């Protein structure tokens, strides 16, 4: 039986509750991840912030309705010279992770089976699951980790992709 410990990512990118939404978005984007744990000052897991959480915040931005006419945009509402939109955007980007994060985090133990992790991911509809031992974050397991296992990542590492394509 393959365990979560064997496939989890051990070098976890995390943030804290006071991290701004802008910084959280940058961490997710620049590291190619869909979610990250939120840790308090004692490195205790207090939440998780995901791309879904960040997309929800965009719903708060209220742009004035417009109509296109002869290649120009005509505002149907007064945009206050763009100042109001700029203020809204500034406020959204200054929002802290603690305001948007999921606080009831679904976790898994490192000695759990990969099948258990897959079940959690499928049935709880999450992309990543923090791995916790004794209340401490020790890793994270994602759908991508399970796909790598299924693809036979170890045997694929040393094989050029063109050779793999010939085998298919």
N, C-alpha and C positions, 0 to 999 in steps of 0.2 A: 504494500500500500504506500503510495506516494503521499507525503505530508506537505502541509502548507509551508513548513520551514524550508523544504527543499526547493520550492519555486518562488517564494516571496522575494520582494525587493527589500534589501536590508538597509540600504542608504536612502532613507525616507526624506523627502523634501516636505517640510512642515512650516507652519506660520503660527502666530499667536493671535489671541482675540483682538488685540489692538492694531493689527496689520490693516492697512487701508485696502479697500476693494481694488484700487488701481494696482497696488503692489501684488496682491493675491492673483489678479488676472495676469500680470506679467510673469509671476512664478509658474503658473499653470501653462501659459503659452510658451514661454522660453524653454521649459523642460518637457514639453510634449506630454503632459499628464492631464487627466480629467478631473482629479480631485486631490486634496491633500488634507492631512490631519491638522487639527488646531490644538496646540499644546499650551498649557499655562506655564507660569514661571517655574514650577516644580517638574516640568516635562510630563505632566499628567494629561492624558487625552480628554479634552473637554468638548470637542466637536469635530466636524469635517466640513470643508467648503468645497463645492463642486462647480463645474461649468454651468450646470443647471441653476444653481443658486445665483450665479453672476448674471445669467441671461434674464432671470426674474427681475433683477434690479433695473435693467434697461426699460422695463415696462413703466417705471416711474417717470421717465423723461417724456414730457408732454410738448410735442412740437406743434406749432400753430398749423391749422389746415391750410393748404395752398391749392391753387389752380394754375396750371400751365396755360399761358396765352402768348402766342407769337414768340416762343422761345424764352419767355420770362416767367418767373414765379410770382404770382400775386397772392399775398397773404389774405386769408379770409378773416383772420383775427389779428389783433395788434401784437407783433412779436416783441414789442418794446425794444426796437433796434437790435434785437438779438441778445440783449442783456439778460432777459429772463431765461432764455434757453441756456446761455452760458452759465448762469447762476445754478440752474438745475443740474447741469452736467458737473459743475464743481462740487455741489453738495453730494451727488451720487458717488463721485470718485473719492470723496472724503469719508464716506461711510466706512465703518469698521467691520471687519470680518464677523465679530461677535453678534452683529445685528442680523446677519444673513445665514450664518452657519447652521447646520443641522446639529442639534445638541444631543439627541438620543441616537448615539452612534452604534451601528451594528458592528460587532467585532468578532474575531475568531481567535482561537488558540493556535500556537505554532505546531502543536502535535496533532491537530485535526487533519482529517484526510482532505485531499484535493476535491473529492466528490462532495464533501460537506461545504467547502468553499463555493463550488459551482452551484450547489443548491441555494445557498444564501444569495449569491449574485443574481440568480434567475428569479427566485421567489420574492426577494425583497426589492428587486428592480434597482440594484445599485451597480456601479461599475467597479468600485474599489472597496475593499474591506480591510480596515486596520487590524494588524496582528498584535495581540496583547498577551504578555506573560506577567503575572503578578501585578496587574494594574499598569504596567509600563509598556509603551509602544516599542516593539522590536522589529516591526516590518510592516509591509502592506502587500496585499495580494489583489490582483486585478484580473479582469477578463483577459487582458493581453498575456498575463503570466500563464493562464490556463491554455490559451491558444498556442503559446510557445512550447508548452509541454506536449500538446497534441501534435504539433508540427515536427517534433523531434529536434528541438533547438540544438542539443549537444552534437548530434551528427551533422547538422546543417552548417555549423560554425566554420568548419574548414573546407567546405565544398563551395566552389564558385557557383553562382546562381545559374549560369548557362548550363553547367553539368546537371544541376537539379532539374532544369526545364526539360532536358533530354530524357530524363528518367520518367517523366509524367506521362 
